[in-house]
């Protein structure tokens, strides 16, 4: 029983580095984990795609599959492949002193075996070096000669042109010496983790480690006793949140004013009194910058580690959808345009061709957090220079409806300290809500669009299309309704 309970894999060791309690719960109480969100699931699948493509750095290798084989069978297959003289093995499996690892790519170089640990990130991170160091610990423990250890990550400066060039998409960073220097630390930490697993659940409070390097999937369990309106619901920087928590301060109402900014004090007071703060003069001044015709614009985008189309960098935002509500003159009817790309097509050119026709010259264009829309438009202007003049005019005429909310010139206590549209809309206009939609946020929109590109069932594709169009249309309709509420001074100014 002791051998089973203290058995560690590479991922379990990294979990334990982040938090011993998280490792303990993973071993003994895995049912307490938070549900996996669609966004996290997409991250996992994206990482798998990157790992598979990286095999092309050393083509014609042999794979040791994880699915369908026990640990022992994976170990035996790896040993067999090495004995048969295979020079490249994907997902090679090894075990030493109760630690099991799989090397993404194991390649026999001129001076010995080389480890290539593949990551979907765009730079090397500290925990990834520990990942590599654990692999060296195991391979050196079984006396397999390792000459080099590399971390392979995405080169975010690569621009696709034709077929993917894997040697340019990936950057290889030699971490051999760093990994070797960490061997004493690895051995010490392994012992600490085993000793912990042989004891009772460790008493570890919540802290920055709950998010570093990942948000822990036991956070819901460990944070469950925090009160409503806890100090962690205070938005913005509060450098001593965890220190206050350790002193027994858990409610936002218990925090001394000296620790709070003006906007944090406003949030707490609004929560306490169920109040709306409204600066009538500031909002009226803000509205003077708008004119007709007025167009409310929202993009939905996707991004991938592996560029999907020519002219794209890794993790570049690619617009696949927009909604455009508009009013041609004051008191005029509300009208609507929309675009959603067909599955498995490059959406960019068709999207921008349609958009520049639908937004007339000198229109007032409104976005919520306009920096996002402007970023998308600037990239489109680079890629389609024939439209640069029209795109630049749209950018120049763009106004940001988020500004009075960001500056707290308007603040409703139900915004929970946030000025995001997803919080502002239900607070200001409770009859409008994203809760009943099949697609409720940008992450779900991105995942739904990805699904639409992977399936063939026309009925399912049509259902996803309807859900995406409904979601994006609500984003711009929300802006229209909030704008009208501001114009009508439909608030009570706070005292």
DRENDO-1510 file (C-alpha; in Angstrom, 1 decimal, always signed):
<recs>
REC; n; res; u; v; w
REC; 1; UNK; +0.0; +0.0; +0.0 .
REC; 2; UNK; +2.8; +2.4; +0.8 .
REC; 3; UNK; +4.4; +1.9; -2.6 .
REC; 4; UNK; +1.1; +2.7; -4.3 .
REC; 5; UNK; +0.4; +5.8; -2.3 .
REC; 6; UNK; +3.8; +7.3; -2.8 .
REC; 7; UNK; +4.1; +6.4; -6.5 .
REC; 8; UNK; +4.7; +9.7; -8.4 .
REC; 9; UNK; +4.5; +10.6; -12.0 .
REC; 10; UNK; +6.1; +13.7; -13.6 .
REC; 11; UNK; +2.7; +15.6; -13.5 .
REC; 12; UNK; +2.1; +14.6; -9.9 .
REC; 13; UNK; +5.5; +15.8; -8.9 .
REC; 14; UNK; +4.9; +19.2; -10.6 .
REC; 15; UNK; +1.5; +19.4; -8.8 .
REC; 16; UNK; +3.2; +18.7; -5.5 .
REC; 17; UNK; +5.7; +21.5; -6.2 .
REC; 18; UNK; +2.8; +23.9; -6.5 .
REC; 19; UNK; +1.0; +22.6; -3.3 .
REC; 20; UNK; +1.4; +19.5; -1.2 .
REC; 21; UNK; -2.2; +19.6; -0.3 .
REC; 22; UNK; -3.2; +19.5; -4.0 .
REC; 23; UNK; -1.1; +16.4; -4.5 .
REC; 24; UNK; -2.5; +14.7; -1.4 .
REC; 25; UNK; -6.1; +15.4; -2.6 .
REC; 26; UNK; -5.3; +14.2; -6.1 .
REC; 27; UNK; -4.0; +10.9; -4.6 .
REC; 28; UNK; -6.7; +10.3; -2.0 .
REC; 29; UNK; -9.7; +12.6; -2.7 .
REC; 30; UNK; -9.8; +13.2; -6.5 .
REC; 31; UNK; -13.6; +13.4; -6.4 .
REC; 32; UNK; -13.2; +16.9; -4.8 .
REC; 33; UNK; -11.7; +18.4; -8.0 .
REC; 34; UNK; -13.5; +21.2; -9.8 .
REC; 35; UNK; -15.3; +20.3; -13.0 .
REC; 36; UNK; -13.2; +20.8; -16.2 .
REC; 37; UNK; -14.4; +23.8; -18.1 .
REC; 38; UNK; -14.7; +23.9; -21.9 .
REC; 39; UNK; -11.8; +26.4; -22.0 .
REC; 40; UNK; -9.5; +24.2; -20.0 .
REC; 41; UNK; -10.5; +21.2; -22.1 .
REC; 42; UNK; -9.6; +23.1; -25.2 .
REC; 43; UNK; -6.2; +24.0; -23.7 .
REC; 44; UNK; -5.5; +20.3; -23.1 .
REC; 45; UNK; -6.5; +19.3; -26.6 .
REC; 46; UNK; -4.4; +22.2; -28.1 .
REC; 47; UNK; -1.4; +21.0; -26.1 .
REC; 48; UNK; -1.8; +17.5; -27.5 .
REC; 49; UNK; -1.9; +18.8; -31.1 .
REC; 50; UNK; +1.3; +20.7; -30.5 .
REC; 51; UNK; +3.0; +17.6; -29.1 .
REC; 52; UNK; +2.0; +15.5; -32.0 .
REC; 53; UNK; +3.2; +18.1; -34.6 .
REC; 54; UNK; +6.6; +18.3; -32.7 .
REC; 55; UNK; +7.2; +14.7; -33.7 .
REC; 56; UNK; +8.0; +16.0; -37.1 .
REC; 57; UNK; +11.2; +17.6; -35.7 .
REC; 58; UNK; +12.4; +14.0; -35.7 .
REC; 59; UNK; +10.2; +12.1; -38.2 .
REC; 60; UNK; +9.8; +8.3; -38.5 .
REC; 61; UNK; +10.1; +7.7; -34.8 .
REC; 62; UNK; +8.2; +5.0; -32.8 .
REC; 63; UNK; +5.5; +5.9; -30.3 .
REC; 64; UNK; +4.8; +4.4; -26.9 .
REC; 65; UNK; +1.1; +5.0; -26.5 .
REC; 66; UNK; -0.5; +6.0; -23.2 .
REC; 67; UNK; -3.9; +4.8; -24.1 .
REC; 68; UNK; -4.5; +1.1; -23.9 .
REC; 69; UNK; -1.3; +0.1; -22.2 .
REC; 70; UNK; -0.5; -0.2; -18.5 .
REC; 71; UNK; +2.5; +1.5; -17.0 .
REC; 72; UNK; +4.4; -1.7; -17.1 .
REC; 73; UNK; +3.6; -2.4; -20.7 .
REC; 74; UNK; +4.8; +1.1; -21.6 .
REC; 75; UNK; +8.0; +0.5; -19.8 .
REC; 76; UNK; +8.5; -2.8; -21.5 .
REC; 77; UNK; +7.8; -1.4; -25.0 .
REC; 78; UNK; +10.2; +1.5; -24.4 .
REC; 79; UNK; +13.0; -0.9; -23.3 .
REC; 80; UNK; +12.3; -3.1; -26.3 .
REC; 81; UNK; +12.5; -0.2; -28.8 .
REC; 82; UNK; +15.8; +0.9; -27.4 .
REC; 83; UNK; +17.2; -2.6; -27.6 .
REC; 84; UNK; +16.0; -2.9; -31.2 .
REC; 85; UNK; +18.1; +0.2; -32.1 .
REC; 86; UNK; +15.3; +2.8; -32.6 .
REC; 87; UNK; +16.9; +6.3; -32.6 .
REC; 88; UNK; +13.7; +8.3; -32.0 .
REC; 89; UNK; +10.9; +7.3; -29.6 .
REC; 90; UNK; +7.8; +9.4; -28.9 .
REC; 91; UNK; +6.4; +9.3; -25.4 .
REC; 92; UNK; +9.1; +7.0; -24.1 .
REC; 93; UNK; +8.3; +5.6; -20.7 .
REC; 94; UNK; +10.7; +5.2; -17.8 .
REC; 95; UNK; +10.5; +4.5; -14.1 .
REC; 96; UNK; +13.1; +4.9; -11.3 .
REC; 97; UNK; +12.5; +4.6; -7.5 .
REC; 98; UNK; +8.8; +5.0; -7.8 .
REC; 99; UNK; +8.8; +7.9; -10.2 .
REC; 100; UNK; +7.2; +7.4; -13.7 .
REC; 101; UNK; +7.9; +9.7; -16.6 .
REC; 102; UNK; +7.2; +9.9; -20.3 .
REC; 103; UNK; +9.6; +11.9; -22.5 .
REC; 104; UNK; +7.8; +13.7; -25.3 .
REC; 105; UNK; +10.7; +13.0; -27.7 .
REC; 106; UNK; +13.7; +10.8; -26.9 .
REC; 107; UNK; +16.3; +11.0; -29.7 .
REC; 108; UNK; +19.7; +9.3; -29.9 .
REC; 109; UNK; +22.3; +12.0; -30.9 .
REC; 110; UNK; +25.9; +11.6; -31.6 .
REC; 111; UNK; +26.9; +11.9; -27.9 .
REC; 112; UNK; +23.9; +10.0; -26.3 .
REC; 113; UNK; +20.2; +10.3; -25.8 .
REC; 114; UNK; +18.6; +13.7; -26.0 .
REC; 115; UNK; +15.3; +14.7; -24.3 .
REC; 116; UNK; +12.9; +17.1; -26.0 .
REC; 117; UNK; +10.1; +18.2; -23.7 .
REC; 118; UNK; +7.4; +20.0; -25.8 .
REC; 119; UNK; +5.3; +22.8; -24.5 .
REC; 120; UNK; +2.6; +24.9; -26.1 .
REC; 121; UNK; +3.8; +28.1; -24.3 .
REC; 122; UNK; +5.8; +30.8; -26.1 .
REC; 123; UNK; +8.7; +30.9; -23.7 .
REC; 124; UNK; +10.4; +28.7; -21.1 .
REC; 125; UNK; +8.9; +28.9; -17.6 .
REC; 126; UNK; +10.4; +27.8; -14.3 .
REC; 127; UNK; +8.1; +24.9; -13.6 .
REC; 128; UNK; +9.0; +23.5; -17.1 .
REC; 129; UNK; +12.6; +23.3; -16.1 .
REC; 130; UNK; +11.6; +21.3; -13.0 .
REC; 131; UNK; +9.7; +19.1; -15.4 .
REC; 132; UNK; +12.8; +18.5; -17.4 .
REC; 133; UNK; +14.9; +18.0; -14.3 .
REC; 134; UNK; +12.6; +15.2; -13.0 .
REC; 135; UNK; +13.1; +13.4; -16.4 .
REC; 136; UNK; +16.9; +13.7; -16.0 .
REC; 137; UNK; +16.6; +12.4; -12.4 .
REC; 138; UNK; +14.8; +9.2; -13.7 .
REC; 139; UNK; +17.0; +8.6; -16.7 .
REC; 140; UNK; +20.2; +9.1; -14.8 .
REC; 141; UNK; +18.9; +6.9; -12.1 .
REC; 142; UNK; +18.5; +4.0; -14.6 .
REC; 143; UNK; +21.9; +4.8; -16.1 .
REC; 144; UNK; +20.6; +5.8; -19.5 .
REC; 145; UNK; +23.2; +8.2; -20.9 .
REC; 146; UNK; +21.6; +11.6; -21.5 .
REC; 147; UNK; +23.7; +14.2; -23.3 .
REC; 148; UNK; +21.2; +17.0; -23.8 .
REC; 149; UNK; +17.8; +18.2; -22.4 .
REC; 150; UNK; +15.8; +20.6; -24.4 .
REC; 151; UNK; +12.6; +22.5; -23.8 .
REC; 152; UNK; +10.7; +23.0; -27.0 .
REC; 153; UNK; +8.2; +25.8; -27.2 .
REC; 154; UNK; +6.2; +27.8; -29.7 .
REC; 155; UNK; +8.0; +30.6; -31.6 .
REC; 156; UNK; +5.4; +33.3; -31.6 .
REC; 157; UNK; +7.3; +35.3; -34.3 .
REC; 158; UNK; +6.8; +32.6; -36.9 .
REC; 159; UNK; +4.4; +33.5; -39.7 .
REC; 160; UNK; +2.9; +30.7; -41.7 .
REC; 161; UNK; +3.5; +30.7; -45.5 .
REC; 162; UNK; +2.4; +27.4; -47.1 .
REC; 163; UNK; +2.9; +24.2; -45.2 .
REC; 164; UNK; +3.9; +24.4; -41.5 .
REC; 165; UNK; +7.7; +24.5; -41.1 .
REC; 166; UNK; +8.2; +22.7; -37.8 .
REC; 167; UNK; +11.8; +23.8; -37.4 .
REC; 168; UNK; +10.7; +27.4; -37.5 .
REC; 169; UNK; +7.4; +27.0; -35.6 .
REC; 170; UNK; +9.3; +25.5; -32.6 .
REC; 171; UNK; +12.2; +27.0; -30.6 .
REC; 172; UNK; +14.6; +24.6; -28.8 .
REC; 173; UNK; +16.2; +25.8; -25.5 .
REC; 174; UNK; +19.0; +23.8; -24.0 .
REC; 175; UNK; +18.3; +23.4; -20.3 .
REC; 176; UNK; +20.8; +20.6; -19.7 .
REC; 177; UNK; +23.0; +22.3; -17.1 .
REC; 178; UNK; +20.1; +23.9; -15.3 .
REC; 179; UNK; +18.4; +20.5; -15.0 .
REC; 180; UNK; +21.6; +18.9; -13.7 .
REC; 181; UNK; +22.0; +21.6; -11.1 .
REC; 182; UNK; +18.5; +21.0; -9.8 .
REC; 183; UNK; +19.1; +17.3; -9.0 .
REC; 184; UNK; +19.7; +17.8; -5.3 .
REC; 185; UNK; +16.5; +19.8; -5.1 .
REC; 186; UNK; +14.6; +17.2; -7.0 .
REC; 187; UNK; +15.7; +14.4; -4.7 .
REC; 188; UNK; +14.9; +16.4; -1.6 .
REC; 189; UNK; +11.5; +17.4; -2.9 .
REC; 190; UNK; +10.6; +13.9; -3.9 .
REC; 191; UNK; +11.4; +12.7; -0.3 .
REC; 192; UNK; +9.2; +15.5; +1.1 .
REC; 193; UNK; +6.3; +14.6; -1.1 .
REC; 194; UNK; +6.6; +10.9; -0.2 .
REC; 195; UNK; +6.7; +11.7; +3.5 .
REC; 196; UNK; +3.7; +13.9; +3.2 .
REC; 197; UNK; +1.7; +11.2; +1.3 .
REC; 198; UNK; +2.4; +8.7; +4.1 .
REC; 199; UNK; +0.9; +11.1; +6.7 .
REC; 200; UNK; -2.3; +13.0; +7.2 .
REC; 201; UNK; -3.7; +15.6; +4.8 .
REC; 202; UNK; -1.4; +18.6; +5.1 .
REC; 203; UNK; -2.8; +21.8; +6.6 .
REC; 204; UNK; -2.1; +24.5; +3.9 .
REC; 205; UNK; -4.1; +27.7; +3.7 .
REC; 206; UNK; -5.1; +29.4; +0.5 .
REC; 207; UNK; -2.5; +31.7; -1.1 .
REC; 208; UNK; -0.8; +32.8; -4.3 .
REC; 209; UNK; +0.1; +29.1; -4.9 .
REC; 210; UNK; -3.5; +28.4; -5.7 .
REC; 211; UNK; -2.9; +30.1; -9.1 .
REC; 212; UNK; +0.9; +29.6; -9.7 .
REC; 213; UNK; +1.8; +28.2; -12.2 .
REC; 214; UNK; -1.8; +27.0; -12.8 .
REC; 215; UNK; -5.2; +27.7; -11.1 .
REC; 216; UNK; -5.5; +24.6; -8.9 .
REC; 217; UNK; -8.4; +22.3; -9.8 .
REC; 218; UNK; -9.1; +21.8; -6.1 .
REC; 219; UNK; -9.6; +25.6; -5.5 .
REC; 220; UNK; -13.4; +25.2; -5.2 .
REC; 221; UNK; -12.9; +22.7; -2.3 .
REC; 222; UNK; -10.2; +24.7; -0.5 .
REC; 223; UNK; -11.9; +28.1; -0.9 .
REC; 224; UNK; -15.4; +26.8; -0.1 .
REC; 225; UNK; -15.6; +28.4; +3.4 .
REC; 226; UNK; -15.0; +31.9; +2.3 .
REC; 227; UNK; -18.0; +34.2; +3.0 .
REC; 228; UNK; -20.1; +35.9; +0.4 .
REC; 229; UNK; -18.4; +39.2; -0.5 .
REC; 230; UNK; -15.0; +38.0; +0.7 .
REC; 231; UNK; -11.8; +40.0; +0.5 .
REC; 232; UNK; -10.9; +38.0; -2.6 .
REC; 233; UNK; -14.0; +39.5; -4.3 .
REC; 234; UNK; -12.4; +43.0; -4.0 .
REC; 235; UNK; -11.3; +44.0; -7.5 .
REC; 236; UNK; -8.0; +45.5; -8.3 .
REC; 237; UNK; -4.7; +45.3; -6.4 .
REC; 238; UNK; -4.8; +44.6; -2.8 .
REC; 239; UNK; -1.3; +43.5; -2.0 .
REC; 240; UNK; -2.0; +42.1; +1.4 .
REC; 241; UNK; -5.1; +40.0; +0.7 .
REC; 242; UNK; -3.5; +36.8; +1.7 .
REC; 243; UNK; -1.8; +38.4; +4.8 .
REC; 244; UNK; -5.2; +39.7; +5.9 .
REC; 245; UNK; -6.7; +36.2; +5.3 .
REC; 246; UNK; -4.1; +34.7; +7.5 .
REC; 247; UNK; -5.0; +37.2; +10.3 .
REC; 248; UNK; -8.6; +36.1; +10.1 .
REC; 249; UNK; -10.0; +38.9; +7.9 .
REC; 250; UNK; -12.2; +37.2; +5.4 .
REC; 251; UNK; -15.0; +39.6; +4.6 .
REC; 252; UNK; -14.5; +42.7; +2.4 .
REC; 253; UNK; -16.4; +44.7; +5.1 .
REC; 254; UNK; -13.7; +43.9; +7.7 .
REC; 255; UNK; -10.9; +45.5; +5.6 .
REC; 256; UNK; -9.5; +48.7; +7.0 .
REC; 257; UNK; -10.0; +51.7; +4.6 .
REC; 258; UNK; -6.3; +52.5; +4.7 .
REC; 259; UNK; -5.6; +49.4; +2.6 .
REC; 260; UNK; -8.2; +50.3; -0.1 .
REC; 261; UNK; -8.1; +52.4; -3.2 .
REC; 262; UNK; -11.0; +54.8; -3.9 .
REC; 263; UNK; -12.6; +52.4; -6.4 .
REC; 264; UNK; -12.3; +49.5; -3.9 .
REC; 265; UNK; -13.9; +51.6; -1.2 .
REC; 266; UNK; -16.7; +52.4; -3.7 .
REC; 267; UNK; -17.2; +48.7; -4.5 .
REC; 268; UNK; -17.4; +47.8; -0.8 .
REC; 269; UNK; -19.8; +50.7; +0.1 .
REC; 270; UNK; -22.0; +49.9; -2.9 .
REC; 271; UNK; -22.2; +46.2; -1.8 .
REC; 272; UNK; -23.0; +47.2; +1.7 .
REC; 273; UNK; -25.7; +49.7; +0.8 .
REC; 274; UNK; -27.0; +48.1; -2.4 .
REC; 275; UNK; -26.3; +51.4; -4.1 .
REC; 276; UNK; -25.7; +52.8; -7.6 .
REC; 277; UNK; -23.0; +55.4; -8.0 .
REC; 278; UNK; -23.7; +57.7; -11.0 .
REC; 279; UNK; -21.7; +60.8; -12.0 .
REC; 280; UNK; -24.3; +62.7; -14.0 .
REC; 281; UNK; -22.0; +65.4; -15.3 .
REC; 282; UNK; -19.2; +63.0; -16.3 .
REC; 283; UNK; -21.5; +60.7; -18.2 .
REC; 284; UNK; -23.1; +63.6; -20.1 .
REC; 285; UNK; -19.6; +64.8; -21.1 .
REC; 286; UNK; -18.8; +61.3; -22.3 .
REC; 287; UNK; -21.9; +61.1; -24.4 .
REC; 288; UNK; -21.1; +64.4; -26.3 .
REC; 289; UNK; -18.4; +62.4; -28.2 .
REC; 290; UNK; -21.0; +60.2; -30.0 .
REC; 291; UNK; -22.9; +61.0; -33.2 .
REC; 292; UNK; -25.2; +59.4; -35.8 .
REC; 293; UNK; -25.1; +57.2; -37.7 .
REC; 294; UNK; -24.0; +55.0; -34.9 .
REC; 295; UNK; -22.8; +51.4; -35.3 .
REC; 296; UNK; -22.2; +49.0; -32.4 .
REC; 297; UNK; -19.5; +46.4; -33.2 .
REC; 298; UNK; -18.4; +43.2; -31.6 .
REC; 299; UNK; -15.9; +40.6; -32.9 .
REC; 300; UNK; -15.6; +37.0; -31.9 .
REC; 301; UNK; -12.2; +35.5; -32.5 .
REC; 302; UNK; -10.2; +32.2; -32.2 .
REC; 303; UNK; -6.5; +31.5; -31.8 .
REC; 304; UNK; -4.4; +28.4; -32.1 .
REC; 305; UNK; -0.8; +27.5; -31.2 .
REC; 306; UNK; -0.4; +26.1; -34.7 .
REC; 307; UNK; -1.3; +28.8; -37.3 .
REC; 308; UNK; -4.3; +27.7; -39.3 .
REC; 309; UNK; -3.8; +30.0; -42.4 .
REC; 310; UNK; -1.1; +31.8; -44.3 .
REC; 311; UNK; +0.0; +35.1; -42.8 .
REC; 312; UNK; -0.9; +34.0; -39.3 .
REC; 313; UNK; +1.3; +33.8; -36.2 .
REC; 314; UNK; +0.8; +31.4; -33.3 .
REC; 315; UNK; -1.9; +32.6; -30.9 .
REC; 316; UNK; -2.9; +35.4; -33.2 .
REC; 317; UNK; -6.5; +36.5; -32.8 .
REC; 318; UNK; -8.5; +35.6; -35.9 .
REC; 319; UNK; -12.0; +37.1; -36.3 .
REC; 320; UNK; -14.6; +34.6; -37.5 .
REC; 321; UNK; -17.7; +36.5; -36.5 .
REC; 322; UNK; -19.1; +40.0; -35.9 .
REC; 323; UNK; -22.4; +41.6; -34.9 .
REC; 324; UNK; -23.3; +45.1; -36.0 .
REC; 325; UNK; -26.3; +46.9; -34.6 .
REC; 326; UNK; -26.9; +50.4; -36.0 .
REC; 327; UNK; -29.1; +53.4; -35.9 .
REC; 328; UNK; -28.9; +55.7; -38.9 .
REC; 329; UNK; -30.2; +58.9; -37.2 .
REC; 330; UNK; -31.4; +60.0; -33.8 .
REC; 331; UNK; -34.8; +58.4; -33.1 .
REC; 332; UNK; -34.3; +56.0; -36.0 .
REC; 333; UNK; -35.1; +52.3; -36.0 .
REC; 334; UNK; -32.5; +49.8; -34.7 .
REC; 335; UNK; -31.2; +47.6; -37.5 .
REC; 336; UNK; -28.7; +44.7; -37.6 .
REC; 337; UNK; -26.0; +43.2; -39.7 .
REC; 338; UNK; -24.0; +40.0; -38.8 .
REC; 339; UNK; -21.4; +37.7; -40.2 .
REC; 340; UNK; -20.3; +34.2; -39.2 .
REC; 341; UNK; -17.7; +32.3; -41.2 .
REC; 342; UNK; -18.5; +29.1; -43.0 .
REC; 343; UNK; -16.8; +26.0; -41.4 .
REC; 344; UNK; -13.3; +25.2; -42.5 .
REC; 345; UNK; -12.6; +28.4; -44.4 .
REC; 346; UNK; -10.3; +31.3; -43.9 .
REC; 347; UNK; -12.8; +33.9; -42.6 .
REC; 348; UNK; -10.6; +37.1; -42.8 .
REC; 349; UNK; -11.1; +38.4; -46.3 .
REC; 350; UNK; -14.8; +37.7; -46.6 .
REC; 351; UNK; -15.3; +39.3; -43.1 .
REC; 352; UNK; -13.5; +42.5; -43.8 .
REC; 353; UNK; -15.0; +42.9; -47.3 .
REC; 354; UNK; -18.5; +42.7; -45.8 .
REC; 355; UNK; -17.7; +44.9; -42.8 .
REC; 356; UNK; -16.3; +47.9; -44.7 .
REC; 357; UNK; -19.4; +47.9; -46.9 .
REC; 358; UNK; -21.7; +47.8; -43.9 .
REC; 359; UNK; -20.1; +50.6; -41.9 .
REC; 360; UNK; -20.5; +53.9; -43.9 .
REC; 361; UNK; -18.0; +56.7; -44.0 .
REC; 362; UNK; -17.8; +58.9; -40.9 .
REC; 363; UNK; -20.0; +56.7; -38.8 .
REC; 364; UNK; -19.6; +56.6; -35.1 .
REC; 365; UNK; -18.4; +53.1; -34.3 .
REC; 366; UNK; -18.9; +51.9; -30.7 .
REC; 367; UNK; -17.2; +48.9; -29.0 .
REC; 368; UNK; -17.0; +47.7; -25.4 .
REC; 369; UNK; -13.3; +47.6; -24.6 .
REC; 370; UNK; -12.4; +49.0; -28.0 .
REC; 371; UNK; -8.7; +48.0; -27.7 .
REC; 372; UNK; -9.7; +44.5; -28.6 .
REC; 373; UNK; -11.7; +45.5; -31.7 .
REC; 374; UNK; -8.9; +47.9; -32.7 .
REC; 375; UNK; -6.3; +45.2; -32.4 .
REC; 376; UNK; -8.3; +42.9; -34.7 .
REC; 377; UNK; -8.8; +45.7; -37.2 .
REC; 378; UNK; -5.1; +46.7; -37.3 .
REC; 379; UNK; -4.0; +43.2; -38.1 .
REC; 380; UNK; -6.7; +43.0; -40.9 .
REC; 381; UNK; -5.3; +46.3; -42.3 .
REC; 382; UNK; -1.8; +44.8; -42.4 .
REC; 383; UNK; -3.1; +41.7; -44.2 .
REC; 384; UNK; -5.4; +43.5; -46.6 .
REC; 385; UNK; -3.6; +46.8; -47.3 .
REC; 386; UNK; -6.2; +47.6; -50.1 .
REC; 387; UNK; -8.7; +48.2; -47.3 .
REC; 388; UNK; -6.3; +50.1; -44.9 .
REC; 389; UNK; -7.8; +53.5; -45.5 .
REC; 390; UNK; -11.3; +52.4; -44.7 .
REC; 391; UNK; -10.2; +50.3; -41.7 .
REC; 392; UNK; -8.1; +53.2; -40.3 .
REC; 393; UNK; -11.2; +55.5; -40.5 .
REC; 394; UNK; -13.3; +52.9; -38.6 .
REC; 395; UNK; -10.5; +52.8; -35.9 .
REC; 396; UNK; -10.3; +56.6; -35.8 .
REC; 397; UNK; -14.1; +56.9; -35.3 .
REC; 398; UNK; -14.3; +54.2; -32.6 .
REC; 399; UNK; -15.6; +55.1; -29.2 .
REC; 400; UNK; -15.4; +52.9; -26.1 .
REC; 401; UNK; -18.7; +52.4; -24.2 .
REC; 402; UNK; -16.7; +50.8; -21.4 .
REC; 403; UNK; -15.0; +54.0; -20.3 .
REC; 404; UNK; -17.5; +55.4; -17.8 .
REC; 405; UNK; -17.7; +52.0; -16.2 .
REC; 406; UNK; -14.0; +51.6; -16.1 .
REC; 407; UNK; -13.6; +55.0; -14.5 .
REC; 408; UNK; -16.4; +54.2; -12.0 .
REC; 409; UNK; -18.4; +57.2; -13.2 .
REC; 410; UNK; -21.2; +54.6; -13.2 .
REC; 411; UNK; -21.1; +51.7; -10.7 .
REC; 412; UNK; -23.9; +49.3; -9.8 .
REC; 413; UNK; -23.3; +47.2; -6.7 .
REC; 414; UNK; -24.3; +44.0; -8.7 .
REC; 415; UNK; -21.3; +44.5; -11.0 .
REC; 416; UNK; -19.2; +42.7; -8.3 .
REC; 417; UNK; -16.3; +45.2; -8.8 .
REC; 418; UNK; -16.1; +44.4; -12.5 .
REC; 419; UNK; -16.7; +46.6; -15.5 .
REC; 420; UNK; -16.9; +43.8; -18.0 .
REC; 421; UNK; -20.0; +43.7; -20.2 .
REC; 422; UNK; -21.0; +40.3; -18.8 .
REC; 423; UNK; -21.3; +42.0; -15.3 .
REC; 424; UNK; -22.6; +45.4; -16.4 .
REC; 425; UNK; -25.5; +44.2; -18.6 .
REC; 426; UNK; -27.4; +42.1; -16.0 .
REC; 427; UNK; -26.7; +44.8; -13.3 .
REC; 428; UNK; -28.0; +47.7; -15.4 .
REC; 429; UNK; -30.6; +45.8; -17.4 .
REC; 430; UNK; -31.7; +42.7; -15.5 .
REC; 431; UNK; -34.2; +41.7; -18.2 .
REC; 432; UNK; -31.1; +40.9; -20.4 .
REC; 433; UNK; -28.9; +38.0; -19.5 .
REC; 434; UNK; -26.4; +35.6; -21.0 .
REC; 435; UNK; -27.4; +32.8; -18.6 .
REC; 436; UNK; -30.0; +31.2; -20.8 .
REC; 437; UNK; -27.8; +31.1; -23.9 .
REC; 438; UNK; -26.1; +28.0; -25.2 .
REC; 439; UNK; -23.0; +30.2; -25.8 .
REC; 440; UNK; -22.4; +32.6; -22.9 .
REC; 441; UNK; -18.9; +34.0; -23.3 .
REC; 442; UNK; -16.0; +34.4; -25.7 .
REC; 443; UNK; -14.3; +31.2; -24.6 .
REC; 444; UNK; -17.5; +29.2; -25.3 .
REC; 445; UNK; -17.8; +31.0; -28.6 .
REC; 446; UNK; -14.3; +30.0; -29.6 .
REC; 447; UNK; -14.9; +26.4; -28.5 .
REC; 448; UNK; -18.2; +26.2; -30.4 .
REC; 449; UNK; -16.6; +27.5; -33.6 .
REC; 450; UNK; -13.9; +24.9; -33.3 .
REC; 451; UNK; -16.5; +22.2; -32.8 .
REC; 452; UNK; -18.4; +23.5; -35.9 .
REC; 453; UNK; -15.2; +23.0; -37.9 .
REC; 454; UNK; -14.7; +19.4; -36.7 .
REC; 455; UNK; -18.2; +17.9; -37.4 .
REC; 456; UNK; -20.2; +17.0; -40.5 .
REC; 457; UNK; -23.7; +16.8; -39.2 .
REC; 458; UNK; -25.6; +19.7; -40.9 .
REC; 459; UNK; -28.2; +19.8; -38.1 .
REC; 460; UNK; -25.6; +20.1; -35.4 .
REC; 461; UNK; -23.7; +22.7; -37.4 .
REC; 462; UNK; -26.9; +24.8; -37.8 .
REC; 463; UNK; -27.6; +24.6; -34.1 .
REC; 464; UNK; -24.1; +25.9; -33.3 .
REC; 465; UNK; -24.5; +28.7; -35.9 .
REC; 466; UNK; -27.7; +29.8; -34.3 .
REC; 467; UNK; -26.2; +29.8; -30.8 .
REC; 468; UNK; -23.1; +31.8; -32.0 .
REC; 469; UNK; -25.3; +34.3; -33.8 .
REC; 470; UNK; -27.6; +34.7; -30.8 .
REC; 471; UNK; -24.6; +35.3; -28.4 .
REC; 472; UNK; -22.8; +37.8; -30.6 .
REC; 473; UNK; -26.0; +39.7; -31.3 .
REC; 474; UNK; -26.7; +40.1; -27.6 .
REC; 475; UNK; -23.2; +41.6; -27.1 .
REC; 476; UNK; -24.0; +44.5; -29.5 .
REC; 477; UNK; -27.7; +44.7; -28.4 .
REC; 478; UNK; -26.4; +45.1; -24.9 .
REC; 479; UNK; -24.3; +48.1; -25.9 .
REC; 480; UNK; -27.3; +49.6; -27.6 .
REC; 481; UNK; -29.5; +49.3; -24.5 .
REC; 482; UNK; -26.8; +50.6; -22.2 .
REC; 483; UNK; -26.1; +53.5; -24.5 .
REC; 484; UNK; -29.9; +54.4; -24.5 .
REC; 485; UNK; -30.0; +54.1; -20.7 .
REC; 486; UNK; -27.1; +56.5; -20.4 .
REC; 487; UNK; -28.7; +59.0; -22.9 .
REC; 488; UNK; -32.0; +58.9; -21.0 .
REC; 489; UNK; -30.2; +59.5; -17.7 .
REC; 490; UNK; -32.0; +56.4; -16.4 .
REC; 491; UNK; -30.1; +56.3; -13.1 .
REC; 492; UNK; -30.3; +57.8; -9.7 .
REC; 493; UNK; -27.2; +59.8; -8.8 .
REC; 494; UNK; -25.6; +58.7; -5.6 .
REC; 495; UNK; -25.3; +60.9; -2.6 .
</recs>
